[in-house]
Amino acid sequence: MTTSPDATAPAAPTAGTARHRADGAHDALPVPAATGSVAEWTERYTHAVMDTFGPPQRVLVRGEGPYVWDADGTRYLDLLGGIAVNSLGHAHPTLTAAISAQLGTLGHVSNFFASPAQVALAERLLALAEAPAGSRVFLTNSGTEANEAALKLTRRHGAGSRPRVLALEGAFHGRSMGALSLTHKLAYREPFEPLPGGVEFLPFGDSDALRTAFAQDGENVAALFLEPIQGEAGVRPLPPGYLALARELTTAHGALLVLDEVQTGMGRTGRWFAHQHPHVGGGVLPDVVTVAKGLGGGFPVGGLIAYGPQVAALLGRGQHGTTFGGNPVASAAALATIGVIERDGLLTHVTELGERLRERLRSTGNALVGEVRGEGLLIAVELTAPVAARVVARALDAGIVVNPCTPTTLRLAPPFVLTDEQVQPFVDLLAALPADLAEETP
């Protein structure tokens, strides 16, 4: 395991939370100290945390910019960004200041009340989404919740007279029961069947199959759910013209076009939303867009954007809700994240760095490196052998975090603040992969 020269173990936190006393003073309450080794924390994890993710690869205690440190003091270059979440990197001073300031003023109120941050965030999302007059936003805590809300909204479309919902093979829209019904992977679905019905999966990117699905009883289609770029399936962009065809068919048959931009939205591809790229969406306006992940820069927040007054009215009073969605702290985090992206010109940086990085990855000269695809800083490296997990293990030992989203695919979704110099060790690692890696004993 490689330890960087400046990879010193972070100091254990000494500040505690505060308890109000009648005399106005505060008593410090202890918080868990970040002491102990990775092995010790992993052992405690196995006895306390439900085994839904398997053992953690490392136990992380600190981050700064595009780097994180584990409990043993080893530094890692984070090229996964919490799976496209940490758009500003770790411990960004503007983001942490905004969260602290809001929490010190007003942390949470129920949705019987509003806060300025909540309203301002909804207004910003409508503007960034280029949504027409009468559009509205429903704020959530996550992408799964945003897609769950979108599915409920589509059930209201046609007052229940449209039982069909279309999605694509390879789709990932979340793991709650409604969102899971839109997710294609059998390993996720089968343990929880029967799922909410009516969802049909079409071959990915197949225009003829899409036309056929609408030609056969298209008036009963409530909605078509699409990711402009499928993330979990291996960073697969829809083919050119597919979104335009989807808009044409949904409009003709009175169905809703729902775009899941949970992973691709909020600047990840170099535009606020992936469908805003001319070569991706061709000027298409959807009916619904879902967002989350990078929206809060690491703080949990998501949302559903309903385009136009008719779609916005599909979820009425009492028909949906959330306790924490749109709370003041989450809204402040999202506003700060958007503000930094604008202030620091990060959309341009994401576009330009992404182009340079993809070209450098294509030029490694290693036979194990096949296709390199993606948009902005959502990138896939397709390997010529099913060794993605082994490459990820080698990278982790070298102090680099990437993700094997398929047996042959490496996914990169790094912070927007990444530099060319910082990412070079990963390029070098790929270039140096041995040709016989597939033959090595795991």
Summary of the structure (lengths in Angstrom):
residues: 442
radius of gyration: 22.5
end to end distance: 16.8
largest distance: 72.9
contacts: 1474
relative contact order: 0.15
helix: 38%
strand: 19%
